[in-house]
Amino acid sequence: MRAKVFAALCFCCIAFGVQGQDTEAQVAFKQAFYNATTQKMLQNNRQALDLFLELCTKYPQEAGPAHEVARLLGEKSPDLALPFAQKALTLQPHEPWFMYSLIDLLERTNQYASAADLKMKLFEQNRDFEQALEAAEIWIGLNNQKKLNQWVNQFIQQPETQADAIRMELKQYRKISQPKKYLKAVEKLQRRFPENTLVIGSLGEAYELAKQWKQAEFWYRTLAAQHPEDSKVHFALAQVLEKQGLFDSATAALRQGFLQALVPVSYKINVLHSLMEAGAQAERFRNQALEMGQILERLHGGEPATFSTLGDLYLREGRIDTAVLWYRRHLDAAPPNQQVYLQLLRLEFFQREWKQALKTAEKMAELFPANPQAYLYFGLALNKNGQYETALEQLKIGEVYLTASDARNRLLFFREKAIAYAELKQYERAQTEMTRGLDLVGFDADLALLSIYLKFQQSGSQTEIEKALNTFAVKEGETPALRSARWLLQTHNSKTPELKQELIQALNSLGNSESMALEWLGDALLILGEQQAARKAYLKAVEFQPLLIGHLQDKLSSLSEIP
């Protein structure tokens, strides 16, 4: 664009001497203009600007210097540039490049009505219909119905511009906030152009806005019969069928829309996301989402744009393994996406795939080095894989990127660091991290359990441990973990057969998810000499997700010879 403008200016300013001998003044002007332009090309714009301003004063009849001043000033001061652009166009009113420059400055100074008028002059001069369309868009934005109606009347009878004129008129109607007035306006247009596709679709939309579902259905069906390949029509038809309670017919319309292979996949993905969101309120939407997702997978399952959406869909359906596969496909084939990484990590942790989670978290931290959640998951995965010192290194890096308001993630950092220190038997440092976390939130169940664990490990006094247990009970109630901790404390004072029997019965009633309760129950049974029962408790605990893992594996190893 700049090169074309420069070439046009050189032509305009030099060509005037072709027909006859240059006067002395003309020769001087051309030399001065050449010098000023050279300065501009050398990027010394301040000096070039001064030279062009001097030329404007010395040769007021020349348009070139004024236009160049406008261009140089326009980069930073559109208001100051505007008079020079207007002067240049006044001197050469039919030069299109001068028109383009002035339009740009008018738009940048919010003088849109004047810009639209000038765009129409460009159209009249060069038959550049794009400029006419842009003028119409401006008048719609300004709600200038008079100007737009004149514009529509000018183009709506011409076959080559009729479709655009109808589109602009409809766009104007859509700004009408009252559905009945909008419907009336579209009906009037439909009487003039009864077969026009845009008008028929807008009539369906107008009836839909007016909540006249039957009439909207009629016009959408009319359009769908004429253009069965247009998925947007089928989706619109599905909506009005839903409003009438015709759910099977709505599903059929959706299916027809998704089966159109040539429709942009992005549009289908948007519709599928809407169905997935609606599925939280009604089972039929969930069923529709699943069916449409399966069609999307069948037709577009090889396109990376669908991978994360299909992952989301199958995750909502509880098909974790399938969701994981789609998320992994996305990360292998599509541009890196932080949200997909986080979603995949959550699922890998849920499935206790510690080694795979470590690979995923490490890759995420490499790709997104300023994302604290990447380091949090990296540290968590390292903890789960027994690499506690490396976990501390990564967690300390990630903390730097936390914002002051991100209390939730900061608490998680404190917890993971406390776990790593505890596994390394650096109990005082673990206690420091826990204290920082509790200072942040007042109470956190996981940190409270870890605190109780440390008190047992450090041979805390019975009074101190009971106090911690009672504090936990006030906040969380008598949980299975709390009951097991009380039994563990009790075994230091009592080893009666009745207590053994009570603990063995409790072991049989606890599920795998009660990992901390099972571990403490195992510790209590071990003190009571019930090694086989203790091993059973540890095995059940490690199947799920204990708060700490390394030390639990050590306990199991010490009992490995127990039959």
KEVEX-204702 format. One record per residue (C-alpha): x, y, z; residue in three letters; residue number from 1. Coordinates in nm, 3 decimals, decimal comma. Layout:
% residues N
X; Y; Z; ALA; NUM
...
***
This chain:
% residues 563
0,000; 0,000; 0,000; MET; 1
0,274; 0,246; 0,099; ARG; 2
0,473; 0,163; -0,215; ALA; 3
0,169; 0,228; -0,434; LYS; 4
0,104; 0,560; -0,264; VAL; 5
0,465; 0,666; -0,306; PHE; 6
0,464; 0,569; -0,675; ALA; 7
0,138; 0,755; -0,733; ALA; 8
0,272; 1,066; -0,560; LEU; 9
0,592; 1,064; -0,763; CYS; 10
0,386; 1,030; -1,079; PHE; 11
0,148; 1,312; -0,982; CYS; 12
0,423; 1,549; -0,879; CYS; 13
0,661; 1,486; -1,168; ILE; 14
0,427; 1,420; -1,461; ALA; 15
0,302; 1,781; -1,483; PHE; 16
0,621; 1,876; -1,675; GLY; 17
0,580; 1,615; -1,949; VAL; 18
0,366; 1,819; -2,189; GLN; 19
0,595; 2,119; -2,197; GLY; 20
0,920; 2,264; -2,075; GLN; 21
0,946; 2,284; -1,696; ASP; 22
0,957; 2,631; -1,551; THR; 23
1,236; 2,720; -1,310; GLU; 24
0,988; 2,694; -1,021; ALA; 25
0,873; 2,348; -1,135; GLN; 26
1,229; 2,222; -1,158; VAL; 27
1,302; 2,358; -0,809; ALA; 28
0,989; 2,195; -0,669; PHE; 29
1,070; 1,856; -0,818; LYS; 30
1,422; 1,867; -0,674; GLN; 31
1,293; 1,971; -0,332; ALA; 32
1,025; 1,702; -0,337; PHE; 33
1,285; 1,443; -0,432; TYR; 34
1,506; 1,550; -0,139; ASN; 35
1,221; 1,535; 0,108; ALA; 36
1,108; 1,193; -0,018; THR; 37
1,465; 1,064; 0,008; THR; 38
1,471; 1,169; 0,372; GLN; 39
1,151; 0,979; 0,430; LYS; 40
1,290; 0,667; 0,263; MET; 41
1,594; 0,691; 0,489; LEU; 42
1,350; 0,684; 0,785; GLN; 43
1,452; 1,027; 0,909; ASN; 44
1,086; 1,119; 0,933; ASN; 45
1,132; 1,424; 1,154; ARG; 46
1,355; 1,591; 0,896; GLN; 47
1,131; 1,476; 0,612; ALA; 48
0,829; 1,624; 0,787; LEU; 49
0,999; 1,961; 0,822; ASP; 50
1,092; 1,957; 0,451; LEU; 51
0,737; 1,869; 0,343; PHE; 52
0,593; 2,143; 0,566; LEU; 53
0,831; 2,388; 0,403; GLU; 54
0,718; 2,271; 0,059; LEU; 55
0,351; 2,317; 0,160; CYS; 56
0,424; 2,682; 0,239; THR; 57
0,637; 2,748; -0,068; LYS; 58
0,423; 2,558; -0,319; TYR; 59
0,061; 2,574; -0,189; PRO; 60
-0,075; 2,465; -0,526; GLN; 61
0,093; 2,119; -0,500; GLU; 62
-0,094; 1,828; -0,342; ALA; 63
0,199; 1,594; -0,291; GLY; 64
0,368; 1,767; 0,005; PRO; 65
0,037; 1,813; 0,189; ALA; 66
-0,043; 1,444; 0,149; HIS; 67
0,300; 1,340; 0,272; GLU; 68
0,266; 1,566; 0,578; VAL; 69
-0,069; 1,399; 0,646; ALA; 70
0,087; 1,053; 0,621; ARG; 71
0,381; 1,136; 0,846; LEU; 72
0,167; 1,310; 1,108; LEU; 73
-0,106; 1,047; 1,085; GLY; 74
0,116; 0,784; 1,243; GLU; 75
0,097; 0,962; 1,581; LYS; 76
-0,136; 1,264; 1,550; SER; 77
-0,442; 1,193; 1,329; PRO; 78
-0,611; 1,518; 1,436; ASP; 79
-0,313; 1,728; 1,320; LEU; 80
-0,282; 1,526; 0,999; ALA; 81
-0,646; 1,563; 0,895; LEU; 82
-0,631; 1,924; 0,753; PRO; 83
-0,333; 1,834; 0,533; PHE; 84
-0,510; 1,527; 0,394; ALA; 85
-0,818; 1,737; 0,323; GLN; 86
-0,606; 2,000; 0,147; LYS; 87
-0,437; 1,735; -0,070; ALA; 88
-0,774; 1,595; -0,178; LEU; 89
-0,907; 1,946; -0,248; THR; 90
-0,614; 2,008; -0,482; LEU; 91
-0,653; 1,668; -0,654; GLN; 92
-1,015; 1,560; -0,586; PRO; 93
-1,002; 1,250; -0,809; HIS; 94
-0,683; 1,094; -0,674; GLU; 95
-0,795; 0,761; -0,510; PRO; 96
-0,486; 0,728; -0,290; TRP; 97
-0,561; 1,068; -0,137; PHE; 98
-0,916; 0,945; -0,071; MET; 99
-0,794; 0,630; 0,102; TYR; 100
-0,563; 0,831; 0,327; SER; 101
-0,836; 1,077; 0,421; LEU; 102
-1,085; 0,795; 0,494; ILE; 103
-0,831; 0,634; 0,726; ASP; 104
-0,782; 0,959; 0,919; LEU; 105
-1,156; 1,027; 0,937; LEU; 106
-1,218; 0,681; 1,087; GLU; 107
-0,931; 0,721; 1,333; ARG; 108
-1,078; 1,052; 1,450; THR; 109
-1,429; 0,897; 1,479; ASN; 110
-1,575; 1,099; 1,190; GLN; 111
-1,749; 0,794; 1,049; TYR; 112
-2,030; 0,972; 0,863; ALA; 113
-1,779; 1,175; 0,659; SER; 114
-1,575; 0,859; 0,597; ALA; 115
-1,887; 0,682; 0,465; ALA; 116
-1,964; 0,970; 0,226; ASP; 117
-1,609; 0,959; 0,094; LEU; 118
-1,629; 0,580; 0,049; LYS; 119
-1,935; 0,632; -0,172; MET; 120
-1,738; 0,885; -0,381; LYS; 121
-1,466; 0,623; -0,424; LEU; 122
-1,732; 0,377; -0,542; PHE; 123
-1,880; 0,628; -0,787; GLU; 124
-1,535; 0,709; -0,924; GLN; 125
-1,377; 0,361; -0,938; ASN; 126
-1,678; 0,124; -0,907; ARG; 127
-1,514; -0,023; -0,597; ASP; 128
-1,819; -0,194; -0,447; PHE; 129
-1,629; -0,299; -0,133; GLU; 130
-1,615; 0,069; -0,040; GLN; 131
-1,992; 0,097; -0,088; ALA; 132
-2,045; -0,204; 0,140; LEU; 133
-1,822; -0,049; 0,406; GLU; 134
-2,022; 0,275; 0,381; ALA; 135
-2,343; 0,080; 0,442; ALA; 136
-2,189; -0,090; 0,747; GLU; 137
-2,103; 0,253; 0,889; ILE; 138
-2,456; 0,384; 0,840; TRP; 139
-2,598; 0,074; 1,011; ILE; 140
-2,363; 0,132; 1,303; GLY; 141
-2,469; 0,498; 1,320; LEU; 142
-2,842; 0,408; 1,290; ASN; 143
-2,865; 0,641; 0,991; ASN; 144
-3,173; 0,481; 0,836; GLN; 145
-3,220; 0,758; 0,580; LYS; 146
-2,876; 0,713; 0,428; LYS; 147
-2,900; 0,334; 0,440; LEU; 148
-3,244; 0,331; 0,273; ASN; 149
-3,105; 0,548; -0,007; GLN; 150
-2,815; 0,306; -0,039; TRP; 151
-3,046; 0,001; -0,049; VAL; 152
-3,272; 0,160; -0,311; ASN; 153
-2,964; 0,233; -0,522; GLN; 154
-2,844; -0,128; -0,532; PHE; 155
-3,139; -0,361; -0,462; ILE; 156
-3,273; -0,362; -0,820; GLN; 157
-2,938; -0,445; -0,978; GLN; 158
-2,887; -0,823; -1,017; PRO; 159
-2,515; -0,814; -0,938; GLU; 160
-2,562; -0,621; -0,610; THR; 161
-2,912; -0,730; -0,505; GLN; 162
-2,798; -1,001; -0,261; ALA; 163
-2,568; -0,757; -0,077; ASP; 164
-2,840; -0,493; -0,065; ALA; 165
-3,086; -0,741; 0,086; ILE; 166
-2,823; -0,852; 0,337; ARG; 167
-2,762; -0,493; 0,447; MET; 168
-3,132; -0,422; 0,479; GLU; 169
-3,177; -0,734; 0,691; LEU; 170
-2,879; -0,634; 0,902; LYS; 171
-3,049; -0,301; 0,967; GLN; 172
-3,370; -0,478; 1,067; TYR; 173
-3,185; -0,701; 1,314; ARG; 174
-3,099; -0,395; 1,516; LYS; 175
-3,469; -0,345; 1,587; ILE; 176
-3,515; -0,443; 1,950; SER; 177
-3,890; -0,508; 1,925; GLN; 178
-3,964; -0,856; 1,775; PRO; 179
-4,301; -0,753; 1,629; LYS; 180
-4,151; -0,457; 1,440; LYS; 181
-3,865; -0,674; 1,319; TYR; 182
-4,114; -0,936; 1,197; LEU; 183
-4,322; -0,675; 1,017; LYS; 184
-4,015; -0,534; 0,841; ALA; 185
-3,899; -0,878; 0,725; VAL; 186
-4,249; -0,974; 0,607; GLU; 187
-4,256; -0,660; 0,393; LYS; 188
-3,921; -0,753; 0,239; LEU; 189
-4,036; -1,110; 0,179; GLN; 190
-4,332; -0,989; -0,027; ARG; 191
-4,083; -0,820; -0,262; ARG; 192
-3,840; -1,114; -0,277; PHE; 193
-4,042; -1,430; -0,198; PRO; 194
-3,773; -1,675; -0,317; GLU; 195
-3,466; -1,512; -0,167; ASN; 196
-3,280; -1,747; 0,070; THR; 197
-3,161; -1,474; 0,304; LEU; 198
-3,511; -1,335; 0,340; VAL; 199
-3,670; -1,677; 0,406; ILE; 200
-3,412; -1,754; 0,675; GLY; 201
-3,463; -1,413; 0,835; SER; 202
-3,838; -1,464; 0,832; LEU; 203
-3,792; -1,788; 1,027; GLY; 204
-3,565; -1,600; 1,269; GLU; 205
-3,818; -1,317; 1,305; ALA; 206
-4,101; -1,559; 1,390; TYR; 207
-3,869; -1,734; 1,636; GLU; 208
-3,791; -1,405; 1,811; LEU; 209
-4,163; -1,335; 1,826; ALA; 210
-4,207; -1,684; 1,983; LYS; 211
-4,437; -1,794; 1,702; GLN; 212
-4,282; -2,138; 1,687; TRP; 213
-4,510; -2,301; 1,427; LYS; 214
-4,454; -2,025; 1,172; GLN; 215
-4,079; -2,028; 1,242; ALA; 216
-4,079; -2,406; 1,190; GLU; 217
-4,258; -2,365; 0,855; PHE; 218
-4,005; -2,121; 0,716; TRP; 219
-3,704; -2,312; 0,846; TYR; 220
-3,842; -2,632; 0,690; ARG; 221
-3,897; -2,442; 0,364; THR; 222
-3,537; -2,327; 0,365; LEU; 223
-3,406; -2,672; 0,469; ALA; 224
-3,590; -2,827; 0,173; ALA; 225
-3,426; -2,575; -0,064; GLN; 226
-3,079; -2,603; 0,093; HIS; 227
-3,044; -2,940; 0,266; PRO; 228
-2,665; -2,894; 0,282; GLU; 229
-2,694; -2,587; 0,510; ASP; 230
-2,647; -2,717; 0,864; SER; 231
-2,727; -2,381; 1,023; LYS; 232
-3,086; -2,415; 0,901; VAL; 233
-3,117; -2,762; 1,054; HIS; 234
-2,980; -2,636; 1,385; PHE; 235
-3,224; -2,342; 1,384; ALA; 236
-3,509; -2,582; 1,303; LEU; 237
-3,403; -2,804; 1,594; ALA; 238
-3,431; -2,510; 1,832; GLN; 239
-3,791; -2,424; 1,740; VAL; 240
-3,887; -2,793; 1,751; LEU; 241
-3,743; -2,809; 2,104; GLU; 242
-3,959; -2,509; 2,199; LYS; 243
-4,267; -2,705; 2,087; GLN; 244
-4,168; -3,016; 2,283; GLY; 245
-4,102; -3,216; 1,965; LEU; 246
-3,782; -3,367; 2,098; PHE; 247
-3,746; -3,658; 1,856; ASP; 248
-3,794; -3,426; 1,559; SER; 249
-3,541; -3,183; 1,709; ALA; 250
-3,285; -3,463; 1,740; THR; 251
-3,350; -3,563; 1,378; ALA; 252
-3,290; -3,203; 1,264; ALA; 253
-2,968; -3,187; 1,463; LEU; 254
-2,857; -3,516; 1,312; ARG; 255
-2,926; -3,383; 0,963; GLN; 256
-2,715; -3,076; 1,038; GLY; 257
-2,421; -3,275; 1,172; PHE; 258
-2,428; -3,511; 0,873; LEU; 259
-2,339; -3,225; 0,635; GLN; 260
-1,969; -3,297; 0,584; ALA; 261
-1,899; -2,970; 0,399; LEU; 262
-2,019; -2,746; 0,682; VAL; 263
-1,729; -2,588; 0,879; PRO; 264
-1,637; -2,817; 1,165; VAL; 265
-1,600; -2,512; 1,393; SER; 266
-1,973; -2,447; 1,365; TYR; 267
-2,057; -2,805; 1,461; LYS; 268
-1,819; -2,786; 1,756; ILE; 269
-1,996; -2,471; 1,883; ASN; 270
-2,334; -2,644; 1,859; VAL; 271
-2,198; -2,951; 2,037; LEU; 272
-2,061; -2,737; 2,321; HIS; 273
-2,405; -2,575; 2,359; SER; 274
-2,566; -2,918; 2,383; LEU; 275
-2,308; -3,030; 2,639; MET; 276
-2,378; -2,725; 2,856; GLU; 277
-2,754; -2,779; 2,826; ALA; 278
-2,705; -3,144; 2,923; GLY; 279
-2,656; -3,037; 3,285; ALA; 280
-3,025; -2,930; 3,291; GLN; 281
-3,194; -3,199; 3,083; ALA; 282
-3,107; -3,561; 3,003; GLU; 283
-3,230; -3,527; 2,643; ARG; 284
-2,963; -3,267; 2,568; PHE; 285
-2,701; -3,500; 2,711; ARG; 286
-2,823; -3,778; 2,484; ASN; 287
-2,827; -3,542; 2,187; GLN; 288
-2,474; -3,428; 2,264; ALA; 289
-2,350; -3,787; 2,274; LEU; 290
-2,517; -3,877; 1,944; GLU; 291
-2,393; -3,561; 1,768; MET; 292
-2,046; -3,612; 1,914; GLY; 293
-2,035; -3,962; 1,768; GLN; 294
-2,133; -3,821; 1,427; ILE; 295
-1,864; -3,554; 1,464; LEU; 296
-1,611; -3,826; 1,549; GLU; 297
-1,717; -4,036; 1,250; ARG; 298
-1,701; -3,748; 0,998; LEU; 299
-1,425; -3,529; 1,143; HIS; 300
-1,244; -3,750; 1,395; GLY; 301
-0,917; -3,706; 1,205; GLY; 302
-0,922; -3,325; 1,237; GLU; 303
-0,724; -3,183; 1,535; PRO; 304
-0,991; -2,917; 1,593; ALA; 305
-1,226; -3,189; 1,723; THR; 306
-0,986; -3,370; 1,959; PHE; 307
-1,028; -3,166; 2,278; SER; 308
-1,405; -3,130; 2,223; THR; 309
-1,444; -3,506; 2,196; LEU; 310
-1,229; -3,539; 2,508; GLY; 311
-1,466; -3,305; 2,692; ASP; 312
-1,768; -3,498; 2,565; LEU; 313
-1,647; -3,840; 2,676; TYR; 314
-1,528; -3,701; 3,009; LEU; 315
-1,882; -3,576; 3,075; ARG; 316
-2,006; -3,924; 2,991; GLU; 317
-1,769; -4,073; 3,249; GLY; 318
-1,567; -4,255; 2,983; ARG; 319
-1,232; -4,156; 3,133; ILE; 320
-1,008; -4,381; 2,922; ASP; 321
-1,162; -4,254; 2,597; THR; 322
-1,136; -3,892; 2,712; ALA; 323
-0,768; -3,940; 2,796; VAL; 324
-0,701; -4,080; 2,447; LEU; 325
-0,860; -3,776; 2,280; TRP; 326
-0,672; -3,529; 2,502; TYR; 327
-0,345; -3,706; 2,422; ARG; 328
-0,426; -3,698; 2,052; ARG; 329
-0,484; -3,325; 2,080; HIS; 330
-0,147; -3,268; 2,248; LEU; 331
0,028; -3,480; 1,984; ASP; 332
-0,134; -3,314; 1,681; ALA; 333
-0,264; -2,968; 1,771; ALA; 334
-0,095; -2,651; 1,900; PRO; 335
-0,015; -2,667; 2,275; PRO; 336
-0,316; -2,585; 2,490; ASN; 337
-0,278; -2,524; 2,864; GLN; 338
-0,635; -2,622; 2,944; GLN; 339
-0,601; -2,957; 2,767; VAL; 340
-0,278; -3,026; 2,956; TYR; 341
-0,450; -2,951; 3,288; LEU; 342
-0,751; -3,165; 3,201; GLN; 343
-0,528; -3,457; 3,102; LEU; 344
-0,320; -3,425; 3,419; LEU; 345
-0,630; -3,430; 3,639; ARG; 346
-0,743; -3,751; 3,473; LEU; 347
-0,400; -3,914; 3,494; GLU; 348
-0,388; -3,836; 3,865; PHE; 349
-0,744; -3,963; 3,906; PHE; 350
-0,637; -4,291; 3,742; GLN; 351
-0,319; -4,297; 3,954; ARG; 352
-0,099; -4,309; 3,644; GLU; 353
0,190; -4,146; 3,828; TRP; 354
0,463; -4,211; 3,570; LYS; 355
0,252; -4,089; 3,278; GLN; 356
0,141; -3,785; 3,480; ALA; 357
0,506; -3,703; 3,543; LEU; 358
0,579; -3,702; 3,167; LYS; 359
0,275; -3,485; 3,096; THR; 360
0,353; -3,237; 3,374; ALA; 361
0,719; -3,210; 3,273; GLU; 362
0,618; -3,133; 2,913; LYS; 363
0,365; -2,873; 3,026; MET; 364
0,622; -2,698; 3,246; ALA; 365
0,860; -2,693; 2,949; GLU; 366
0,600; -2,542; 2,713; LEU; 367
0,445; -2,298; 2,962; PHE; 368
0,731; -2,190; 3,190; PRO; 369
0,532; -1,906; 3,349; ALA; 370
0,226; -2,113; 3,445; ASN; 371
0,235; -2,194; 3,820; PRO; 372
-0,013; -2,482; 3,778; GLN; 373
0,234; -2,657; 3,547; ALA; 374
0,493; -2,658; 3,827; TYR; 375
0,233; -2,757; 4,086; LEU; 376
0,138; -3,068; 3,889; TYR; 377
0,504; -3,132; 3,810; PHE; 378
0,589; -3,120; 4,180; GLY; 379
0,288; -3,335; 4,270; LEU; 380
0,383; -3,595; 4,008; ALA; 381
0,744; -3,599; 4,130; LEU; 382
0,617; -3,655; 4,486; ASN; 383
0,403; -3,946; 4,368; LYS; 384
0,706; -4,097; 4,194; ASN; 385
0,924; -4,063; 4,504; GLY; 386
1,147; -3,783; 4,365; GLN; 387
1,103; -3,552; 4,661; TYR; 388
1,411; -3,333; 4,626; GLU; 389
1,336; -3,260; 4,258; THR; 390
0,975; -3,194; 4,355; ALA; 391
1,088; -2,925; 4,598; LEU; 392
1,301; -2,763; 4,328; GLU; 393
1,009; -2,741; 4,083; GLN; 394
0,762; -2,625; 4,346; LEU; 395
0,994; -2,343; 4,449; LYS; 396
1,025; -2,231; 4,085; ILE; 397
0,646; -2,237; 4,038; GLY; 398
0,579; -2,030; 4,351; GLU; 399
0,754; -1,734; 4,187; VAL; 400
0,475; -1,712; 3,925; TYR; 401
0,184; -1,717; 4,171; LEU; 402
-0,019; -1,398; 4,193; THR; 403
-0,090; -1,241; 4,531; ALA; 404
-0,461; -1,323; 4,504; SER; 405
-0,415; -1,691; 4,412; ASP; 406
-0,462; -1,827; 4,764; ALA; 407
-0,597; -2,165; 4,651; ARG; 408
-0,293; -2,262; 4,445; ASN; 409
-0,056; -2,114; 4,703; ARG; 410
-0,210; -2,346; 4,964; LEU; 411
-0,155; -2,644; 4,733; LEU; 412
0,211; -2,546; 4,690; PHE; 413
0,254; -2,536; 5,069; PHE; 414
0,093; -2,878; 5,101; ARG; 415
0,307; -3,047; 4,836; GLU; 416
0,623; -2,895; 4,978; LYS; 417
0,523; -3,015; 5,326; ALA; 418
0,469; -3,367; 5,189; ILE; 419
0,811; -3,365; 5,018; ALA; 420
0,986; -3,247; 5,336; TYR; 421
0,796; -3,505; 5,542; ALA; 422
0,900; -3,788; 5,308; GLU; 423
1,261; -3,666; 5,337; LEU; 424
1,211; -3,678; 5,718; LYS; 425
1,279; -3,304; 5,742; GLN; 426
0,987; -3,269; 5,980; TYR; 427
1,060; -2,918; 6,105; GLU; 428
1,066; -2,779; 5,750; ARG; 429
0,747; -2,970; 5,673; ALA; 430
0,586; -2,812; 5,979; GLN; 431
0,696; -2,467; 5,858; THR; 432
0,522; -2,518; 5,521; GLU; 433
0,209; -2,645; 5,695; MET; 434
0,204; -2,344; 5,926; THR; 435
0,231; -2,110; 5,626; ARG; 436
-0,059; -2,290; 5,463; GLY; 437
-0,275; -2,281; 5,775; LEU; 438
-0,194; -1,912; 5,826; ASP; 439
-0,331; -1,856; 5,476; LEU; 440
-0,667; -2,030; 5,521; VAL; 441
-0,710; -2,098; 5,891; GLY; 442
-0,789; -2,467; 5,837; PHE; 443
-0,725; -2,724; 5,563; ASP; 444
-0,820; -3,090; 5,613; ALA; 445
-0,523; -3,235; 5,421; ASP; 446
-0,273; -3,016; 5,607; LEU; 447
-0,440; -3,100; 5,937; ALA; 448
-0,408; -3,473; 5,865; LEU; 449
-0,045; -3,426; 5,767; LEU; 450
0,014; -3,234; 6,089; SER; 451
-0,131; -3,522; 6,292; ILE; 452
0,087; -3,767; 6,097; TYR; 453
0,399; -3,565; 6,182; LEU; 454
0,308; -3,558; 6,548; LYS; 455
0,295; -3,939; 6,547; PHE; 456
0,627; -3,958; 6,358; GLN; 457
0,797; -3,719; 6,599; GLN; 458
0,662; -3,907; 6,902; SER; 459
0,452; -3,615; 7,014; GLY; 460
0,295; -3,623; 7,357; SER; 461
-0,043; -3,786; 7,398; GLN; 462
-0,193; -3,456; 7,513; THR; 463
-0,060; -3,273; 7,206; GLU; 464
-0,191; -3,538; 6,966; ILE; 465
-0,533; -3,547; 7,136; GLU; 466
-0,555; -3,169; 7,105; LYS; 467
-0,483; -3,188; 6,731; ALA; 468
-0,742; -3,466; 6,691; LEU; 469
-1,007; -3,269; 6,877; ASN; 470
-0,939; -2,957; 6,665; THR; 471
-0,982; -3,168; 6,352; PHE; 472
-1,306; -3,317; 6,487; ALA; 473
-1,455; -2,971; 6,543; VAL; 474
-1,388; -2,877; 6,179; LYS; 475
-1,451; -3,206; 5,996; GLU; 476
-1,639; -3,430; 6,239; GLY; 477
-1,546; -3,785; 6,342; GLU; 478
-1,414; -3,904; 6,006; THR; 479
-1,278; -4,259; 5,951; PRO; 480
-0,923; -4,114; 5,950; ALA; 481
-0,986; -3,947; 6,284; LEU; 482
-1,123; -4,268; 6,440; ARG; 483
-0,819; -4,462; 6,317; SER; 484
-0,586; -4,198; 6,463; ALA; 485
-0,763; -4,230; 6,799; ARG; 486
-0,722; -4,609; 6,786; TRP; 487
-0,352; -4,566; 6,705; LEU; 488
-0,315; -4,339; 7,005; LEU; 489
-0,507; -4,587; 7,220; GLN; 490
-0,274; -4,877; 7,132; THR; 491
0,009; -4,707; 7,324; HIS; 492
-0,193; -4,757; 7,643; ASN; 493
-0,403; -5,070; 7,575; SER; 494
-0,341; -5,398; 7,389; LYS; 495
-0,653; -5,589; 7,488; THR; 496
-0,805; -5,865; 7,269; PRO; 497
-1,123; -5,656; 7,252; GLU; 498
-0,931; -5,367; 7,091; LEU; 499
-0,774; -5,606; 6,837; LYS; 500
-1,116; -5,740; 6,742; GLN; 501
-1,260; -5,391; 6,709; GLU; 502
-0,977; -5,285; 6,475; LEU; 503
-1,005; -5,597; 6,256; ILE; 504
-1,380; -5,536; 6,219; GLN; 505
-1,310; -5,174; 6,124; ALA; 506
-1,059; -5,292; 5,861; LEU; 507
-1,325; -5,500; 5,689; ASN; 508
-1,570; -5,209; 5,680; SER; 509
-1,335; -4,944; 5,538; LEU; 510
-1,326; -4,881; 5,161; GLY; 511
-1,011; -4,823; 4,955; ASN; 512
-1,081; -4,449; 4,935; SER; 513
-1,019; -4,411; 5,310; GLU; 514
-0,642; -4,422; 5,255; SER; 515
-0,529; -4,229; 5,561; MET; 516
-0,768; -4,418; 5,788; ALA; 517
-0,638; -4,749; 5,651; LEU; 518
-0,275; -4,652; 5,704; GLU; 519
-0,327; -4,548; 6,065; TRP; 520
-0,537; -4,858; 6,124; LEU; 521
-0,248; -5,063; 5,983; GLY; 522
-0,006; -4,886; 6,219; ASP; 523
-0,233; -4,967; 6,515; ALA; 524
-0,268; -5,334; 6,411; LEU; 525
0,110; -5,358; 6,370; LEU; 526
0,161; -5,234; 6,730; ILE; 527
-0,091; -5,494; 6,843; LEU; 528
0,112; -5,767; 6,666; GLY; 529
-0,145; -5,827; 6,392; GLU; 530
0,107; -5,818; 6,102; GLN; 531
-0,112; -5,991; 5,845; GLN; 532
-0,403; -5,755; 5,912; ALA; 533
-0,166; -5,455; 5,905; ALA; 534
-0,034; -5,562; 5,563; ARG; 535
-0,390; -5,593; 5,437; LYS; 536
-0,464; -5,237; 5,557; ALA; 537
-0,151; -5,097; 5,386; TYR; 538
-0,232; -5,274; 5,060; LEU; 539
-0,586; -5,133; 5,057; LYS; 540
-0,449; -4,784; 5,130; ALA; 541
-0,191; -4,784; 4,853; VAL; 542
-0,451; -4,895; 4,595; GLU; 543
-0,607; -4,551; 4,620; PHE; 544
-0,433; -4,218; 4,677; GLN; 545
-0,281; -4,178; 5,022; PRO; 546
-0,169; -3,839; 5,140; LEU; 547
0,187; -3,974; 5,147; LEU; 548
0,310; -4,262; 4,936; ILE; 549
0,682; -4,330; 4,980; GLY; 550
0,673; -4,420; 5,346; HIS; 551
0,370; -4,642; 5,290; LEU; 552
0,563; -4,843; 5,031; GLN; 553
0,843; -4,878; 5,288; ASP; 554
0,596; -5,018; 5,540; LYS; 555
0,472; -5,271; 5,287; LEU; 556
0,829; -5,375; 5,202; SER; 557
0,903; -5,441; 5,567; SER; 558
0,605; -5,678; 5,575; LEU; 559
0,675; -5,843; 5,238; SER; 560
0,760; -6,178; 5,392; GLU; 561
0,430; -6,202; 5,576; ILE; 562
0,223; -6,477; 5,402; PRO; 563
***
